[in-house]
């Protein structure tokens, strides 16, 4: 299963990310019928489709009757949505709706975790992607940078306009943000720059900020870099 990480939009000193699954395929009714058939079912595809249709219609009728349905793969129940203004208010179709609530059944409520093969991939949102930070002088990779040393960042979508103060390479330490002034190479896959000499030694988050359309987007290296 492939997934990408996305930053929570609320501000936090300790940045957190959430995972979003990247779907491999979209399985519709016909695809599901094919899969059931090829698992060795004695039913024809027409029979399988008819069973699915009958099941759907019967579930819908149960919901109309105000019944809940418990099946191995899902649980269904009717729910009322909308606001009632007092305890004497009545249901009306202008302010309230009846919807179907679905939760996993007992066979799907606990998935076999060991059977999943996970792969993290880059976010589908176009933004700078930092893969490696390399100190050309010391040879350190992804760990430390020396003050005043020439360094490189490799990755994707790194190109930015150095004439725009909102774009560039930034060293961030808590509330202090320092923009790199000396840059030798600006390419989509590589940046070469001089580590600012006026930085206070310590751990830094390194970001590349670039314009995509009308929006400045940030890409950051996944771990903190020590400046010494």
HUSUL-V503897 format. One record per backbone hydrogen bond with DSSP energy under -0.5 kcal/mol. CO is the residue of the C=O (numbers start at 1). NH is the residue of the N-H. If there is no record, write none. Layout:
co=CO nh=NH
co=CO nh=NH
This chain:
co=1 nh=119
co=2 nh=22
co=3 nh=121
co=4 nh=20
co=6 nh=18
co=13 nh=15
co=16 nh=8
co=18 nh=6
co=20 nh=4
co=21 nh=23
co=22 nh=2
co=25 nh=27
co=26 nh=28
co=28 nh=32
co=29 nh=33
co=30 nh=34
co=31 nh=35
co=32 nh=36
co=33 nh=37
co=34 nh=38
co=35 nh=39
co=36 nh=39
co=36 nh=41
co=37 nh=40
co=37 nh=41
co=44 nh=48
co=45 nh=49
co=46 nh=50
co=47 nh=51
co=48 nh=52
co=49 nh=53
co=50 nh=54
co=51 nh=55
co=52 nh=56
co=53 nh=57
co=54 nh=58
co=55 nh=59
co=56 nh=60
co=57 nh=61
co=58 nh=62
co=59 nh=63
co=60 nh=64
co=61 nh=65
co=62 nh=67
co=63 nh=66
co=69 nh=71
co=69 nh=76
co=72 nh=107
co=73 nh=105
co=74 nh=71
co=75 nh=103
co=76 nh=69
co=77 nh=101
co=79 nh=99
co=81 nh=97
co=86 nh=89
co=92 nh=95
co=92 nh=96
co=97 nh=81
co=97 nh=99
co=99 nh=79
co=99 nh=101
co=101 nh=77
co=103 nh=75
co=105 nh=108
co=105 nh=109
co=111 nh=113
co=112 nh=115
co=113 nh=116
co=116 nh=118
co=119 nh=3
co=128 nh=130
co=129 nh=131
co=129 nh=156
co=132 nh=154
co=133 nh=142
co=134 nh=136
co=134 nh=152
co=135 nh=139
co=140 nh=135
co=143 nh=226
co=145 nh=228
co=146 nh=149
co=149 nh=195
co=150 nh=136
co=150 nh=137
co=151 nh=193
co=152 nh=134
co=153 nh=191
co=154 nh=131
co=154 nh=132
co=156 nh=129
co=160 nh=162
co=161 nh=164
co=163 nh=165
co=164 nh=167
co=168 nh=209
co=169 nh=180
co=170 nh=172
co=170 nh=207
co=171 nh=178
co=172 nh=205
co=173 nh=176
co=175 nh=177
co=176 nh=173
co=178 nh=171
co=181 nh=183
co=182 nh=194
co=185 nh=192
co=188 nh=158
co=189 nh=155
co=190 nh=187
co=191 nh=153
co=192 nh=184
co=192 nh=185
co=193 nh=151
co=193 nh=195
co=195 nh=148
co=196 nh=199
co=202 nh=227
co=204 nh=206
co=204 nh=225
co=205 nh=172
co=205 nh=207
co=206 nh=221
co=207 nh=170
co=208 nh=219
co=209 nh=168
co=210 nh=217
co=211 nh=213
co=212 nh=214
co=212 nh=215
co=215 nh=212
co=215 nh=217
co=217 nh=210
co=219 nh=208
co=225 nh=204
co=226 nh=145
co=226 nh=228
co=227 nh=202
